[in-house]
Amino acid sequence: MKNVVRLFAVLASLCAAGAAFAADKAGTPAADKADTFAIDHVMGKADAPITIIEYASTTCGHCANLHTETLPKIKAEWIDTGKAKLIYRDFPTAPAHMSIGASMIAHCAGPERYYGVLALIMEQQHKWMESSNPLDSLKKLVRIAGITGQDVDACLGRQDLANAIQDRARAGNTTFGIEATPTMIINGTVVEGHDPEKIFQVLKDAAK
């Protein structure tokens, strides 16, 4: 157990830069370039005409608000109706060890449970982040999804997954100029921050 706790803390060194990735800002983000990654999970129909790429962090308060207040509406009106699909991409922010650790746990839940576990993590963000032992709180939380403490321990030992999360976040910065969370890319249009009216307007424009 002590080794796992140390690992959870050491993850900070894997993402020490958090959202402050250095990038070449020459030119504009490649709006038409949305590379796919092995760890991407798609919510909705793969052939939906509108693609929403969300860059967010499991420790970002505004990201949690987006997931609890706005995403359910997007899902009901756009994703469940086949108009759009969502791809969530981690963009770790401080505290980095908590952000990437929680992200890893969601990924280790597998494709079928990924968005459900991510929703739990976002909905209960304030509780596990403010806990005296965030890792223990996360373990208790994801038991609801059938993920055991041993599963979590094994997951946090996956250096390949930690690296993949970082690589994908760096690519988001390089390709789209992502610097803060949450940021959505809706059919190439960048929408920064959690502004429901702006998000829905961009979705409507994309559907024209």
Number of C-alpha atoms within 10 A of each C-alpha: 9 7 10 15 15 10 16 21 16 14 20 19 11 15 24 17 14 24 20 15 19 11 14 10 12 8 7 9 18 12 14 11 11 16 9 10 12 7 15 16 18 17 18 19 15 13 11 15 14 20 24 22 21 22 24 28 29 30 27 22 16 17 23 24 16 19 20 16 14 18 18 13 15 20 18 11 14 22 22 15 14 17 18 26 24 26 17 19 22 22 33 31 23 18 17 26 23 24 24 30 23 28 26 22 25 25 20 19 21 13 15 9 15 19 18 15 26 21 18 18 24 24 16 16 21 14 15 22 19 10 12 10 11 18 22 14 16 24 20 14 19 21 14 11 13 12 18 15 17 10 15 24 19 13 19 22 16 12 13 8 19 19 13 15 23 19 13 20 23 22 16 22 22 19 20 23 20 26 21 19 24 24 21 26 22 22 21 19 16 20 16 18 17 20 13 15 10 13 20 16 11 17 21 11 11 16 13 5
